[in-house]
Amino acid sequence: MGEYTTFLCRECGYSAERIRWGVSVSDPRQRFMPAYCVECDAIAEVDLTGADLMIDEFTCITCGSELFFLEKAASYTCPKCKAKDMKLIQGEYW
């Protein structure tokens, strides 16, 4: 099931907007994941719905730069201050 997730840095207070993560409760074809934009220095939501296995590059909707997926807990580094103390707040299902 997909949850809304907020990434919050305990060091500098950076907070990403609420991001959908996982597979939709109502439509299992909808999938989302968090990713990192190097240009914006922000954590963004990536819509994987209908993405082909051959598509391996996703771009930021704000600046158009390539996004990099956050796959492991070790990669939850604050995009602003680079602290490795990000708190994940998971809320309601989507």
Backbone as CSV, one residue per row, in Angstrom:
resi,resn,N_x,N_y,N_z,CA_x,CA_y,CA_z,C_x,C_y,C_z
1,MET,0.835,-1.185,0.000,0.000,0.000,0.000,0.879,1.247,0.000
2,GLY,0.385,2.277,-0.606,1.129,3.528,-0.666,0.811,4.423,0.516
3,GLU,1.828,5.112,0.987,1.652,6.051,2.094,2.195,7.414,1.693
4,TYR,1.630,8.448,2.293,2.208,9.786,2.154,3.365,9.854,3.124
5,THR,4.517,10.314,2.655,5.723,10.377,3.476,6.313,11.779,3.409
6,THR,6.753,12.270,4.563,7.447,13.554,4.625,8.857,13.297,5.149
7,PHE,9.847,13.832,4.452,11.245,13.735,4.878,11.575,15.005,5.636
8,LEU,12.069,14.860,6.856,12.369,16.000,7.709,13.774,15.838,8.286
9,CYS,14.612,16.867,8.130,15.979,16.819,8.666,15.977,17.291,10.110
10,ARG,16.540,16.484,10.969,16.618,16.839,12.391,17.683,17.900,12.649
11,GLU,18.634,18.050,11.716,19.723,19.015,11.895,19.335,20.431,11.492
12,CYS,18.892,20.595,10.239,18.643,21.948,9.729,17.163,22.300,9.577
13,GLY,16.283,21.306,9.728,14.851,21.570,9.622,14.277,21.462,8.224
14,TYR,15.109,21.067,7.226,14.594,20.900,5.867,13.428,19.923,5.884
15,SER,12.404,20.247,5.139,11.252,19.366,5.029,10.811,19.294,3.578
16,ALA,10.728,18.071,3.055,10.228,17.883,1.690,8.706,17.936,1.746
17,GLU,8.106,18.273,0.629,6.653,18.228,0.580,6.204,16.783,0.743
18,ARG,4.967,16.603,1.097,4.414,15.265,1.285,4.531,14.482,-0.033
19,ILE,5.137,13.303,0.041,5.424,12.504,-1.148,4.677,11.182,-1.084
20,ARG,4.043,10.832,-2.196,3.413,9.511,-2.274,4.511,8.486,-2.507
21,TRP,4.440,7.374,-1.761,5.463,6.350,-1.848,4.786,4.991,-1.808
22,GLY,4.999,4.198,-2.832,4.417,2.865,-2.870,3.365,2.731,-3.962
23,VAL,2.496,1.736,-3.762,1.455,1.405,-4.723,0.112,1.844,-4.173
24,SER,-0.713,2.423,-5.023,-2.014,2.949,-4.621,-2.924,1.874,-4.020
25,VAL,-3.677,2.257,-3.012,-4.637,1.364,-2.379,-5.796,1.084,-3.334
26,SER,-6.222,2.106,-4.040,-7.400,1.965,-4.895,-7.080,1.519,-6.323
27,ASP,-5.869,1.747,-6.800,-5.495,1.361,-8.161,-4.051,0.859,-8.163
28,PRO,-3.845,-0.462,-8.137,-2.490,-1.020,-8.051,-1.592,-0.693,-9.240
29,ARG,-2.141,-0.070,-10.277,-1.303,0.339,-11.405,-0.557,1.631,-11.099
30,GLN,-1.018,2.404,-10.119,-0.356,3.662,-9.763,0.781,3.395,-8.788
31,ARG,1.998,3.872,-9.133,3.177,3.671,-8.288,3.972,4.972,-8.214
32,PHE,4.470,5.260,-7.021,5.292,6.456,-6.814,6.469,6.116,-5.914
33,MET,7.569,6.872,-6.065,8.763,6.707,-5.229,9.411,8.060,-5.011
34,PRO,10.135,8.201,-3.904,10.896,9.444,-3.697,12.216,9.386,-4.463
35,ALA,12.677,10.552,-4.892,13.959,10.662,-5.596,14.609,11.984,-5.206
36,TYR,15.875,12.104,-5.551,16.650,13.290,-5.204,17.016,14.057,-6.474
37,CYS,16.787,15.364,-6.463,17.186,16.229,-7.576,18.455,16.970,-7.169
38,VAL,19.531,16.742,-7.914,20.808,17.364,-7.586,20.783,18.866,-7.852
39,GLU,20.050,19.275,-8.860,20.000,20.686,-9.234,19.198,21.511,-8.225
40,CYS,18.031,21.008,-7.829,17.160,21.732,-6.879,17.558,21.498,-5.427
41,ASP,18.402,20.497,-5.185,18.727,20.080,-3.820,17.448,19.798,-3.044
42,ALA,16.627,18.920,-3.593,15.346,18.613,-2.970,14.973,17.155,-3.197
43,ILE,14.112,16.653,-2.329,13.551,15.322,-2.492,12.217,15.507,-3.197
44,ALA,12.023,14.751,-4.272,10.840,14.922,-5.108,10.105,13.596,-5.284
45,GLU,8.875,13.696,-5.721,8.041,12.528,-5.989,8.156,12.151,-7.461
46,VAL,8.318,10.849,-7.736,8.404,10.366,-9.107,7.208,9.463,-9.382
47,ASP,6.504,9.757,-10.454,5.352,8.959,-10.870,5.857,7.828,-11.760
48,LEU,5.778,6.608,-11.251,6.219,5.439,-12.014,5.051,4.755,-12.710
49,THR,3.863,5.323,-12.617,2.681,4.740,-13.223,2.879,4.626,-14.725
50,GLY,2.775,3.424,-15.226,2.903,3.199,-16.664,4.315,3.294,-17.187
51,ALA,5.304,3.452,-16.321,6.695,3.544,-16.787,7.138,2.195,-17.345
52,ASP,7.780,2.221,-18.445,8.283,1.033,-19.106,9.597,0.629,-18.432
53,LEU,9.901,-0.648,-18.462,11.169,-1.108,-17.885,12.372,-0.513,-18.605
54,MET,12.190,-0.085,-19.827,13.286,0.492,-20.590,13.560,1.942,-20.187
55,ILE,12.595,2.589,-19.535,12.787,3.968,-19.094,13.511,3.931,-17.761
56,ASP,14.711,4.448,-17.726,15.449,4.425,-16.470,15.893,5.822,-16.051
57,GLU,15.401,6.838,-16.755,15.761,8.204,-16.410,14.488,9.024,-16.234
58,PHE,14.393,9.660,-15.082,13.241,10.494,-14.780,13.741,11.900,-14.492
59,THR,12.949,12.905,-14.854,13.388,14.279,-14.677,12.529,15.025,-13.666
60,CYS,13.132,16.009,-13.045,12.484,16.854,-12.040,11.442,17.741,-12.736
61,ILE,10.245,17.823,-12.169,9.218,18.662,-12.783,9.508,20.145,-12.571
62,THR,10.352,20.482,-11.605,10.692,21.879,-11.338,11.764,22.404,-12.276
63,CYS,12.871,21.651,-12.431,14.002,22.173,-13.210,14.384,21.339,-14.433
64,GLY,13.852,20.123,-14.543,14.158,19.281,-15.694,15.409,18.434,-15.563
65,SER,16.096,18.497,-14.413,17.315,17.704,-14.210,16.963,16.254,-13.904
66,GLU,17.954,15.387,-14.054,17.755,13.965,-13.775,17.548,13.732,-12.281
67,LEU,16.633,12.833,-11.956,16.364,12.462,-10.565,17.047,11.141,-10.244
68,PHE,17.478,10.990,-8.990,18.121,9.771,-8.529,17.286,9.193,-7.401
69,PHE,16.920,7.919,-7.517,16.043,7.288,-6.531,16.717,7.085,-5.185
70,LEU,15.927,7.226,-4.133,16.384,6.948,-2.777,16.001,5.507,-2.484
71,GLU,16.956,4.600,-2.563,16.633,3.191,-2.468,16.921,2.580,-1.101
72,LYS,17.850,3.137,-0.371,18.245,2.540,0.902,18.198,3.585,1.998
73,ALA,17.979,3.136,3.213,17.922,4.058,4.340,19.210,4.872,4.458
74,ALA,20.338,4.298,4.061,21.613,5.008,4.140,21.650,6.211,3.206
75,SER,20.770,6.228,2.207,20.788,7.342,1.257,19.832,8.458,1.661
76,TYR,19.217,8.354,2.807,18.310,9.414,3.262,19.125,10.519,3.903
77,THR,19.886,11.208,3.068,20.733,12.308,3.490,20.018,13.609,3.173
78,CYS,20.112,14.569,4.065,19.461,15.852,3.850,20.054,16.527,2.610
79,PRO,19.216,16.932,1.664,19.742,17.583,0.469,20.308,18.980,0.735
80,LYS,19.957,19.587,1.851,20.438,20.943,2.160,21.735,20.932,2.954
81,CYS,21.759,20.226,4.102,22.943,20.280,4.976,23.783,19.001,4.943
82,LYS,23.309,17.994,4.206,24.011,16.707,4.037,24.077,15.864,5.310
83,ALA,23.298,16.201,6.330,23.252,15.388,7.547,22.575,14.060,7.236
84,LYS,22.999,13.028,7.910,22.419,11.695,7.700,21.404,11.382,8.792
85,ASP,20.658,12.387,9.189,19.697,12.241,10.278,18.306,12.688,9.823
86,MET,17.814,12.063,8.757,16.495,12.387,8.240,15.432,11.567,8.967
87,LYS,14.379,12.233,9.336,13.243,11.574,9.967,12.171,11.396,8.890
88,LEU,11.625,10.195,8.790,10.556,9.935,7.852,9.244,9.881,8.620
89,ILE,8.334,10.744,8.226,7.017,10.764,8.854,6.026,10.197,7.846
90,GLN,5.505,9.031,8.161,4.565,8.390,7.241,3.158,8.557,7.774
91,GLY,2.272,8.962,6.886,0.911,9.265,7.286,-0.103,8.357,6.635
92,GLU,-1.145,8.975,6.171,-2.281,8.217,5.642,-1.940,7.514,4.344
93,TYR,-2.765,6.507,4.031,-2.607,5.771,2.791,-3.221,6.552,1.647
94,TRP,-2.723,6.375,0.468,-3.295,7.025,-0.706,-3.734,5.983,-1.698
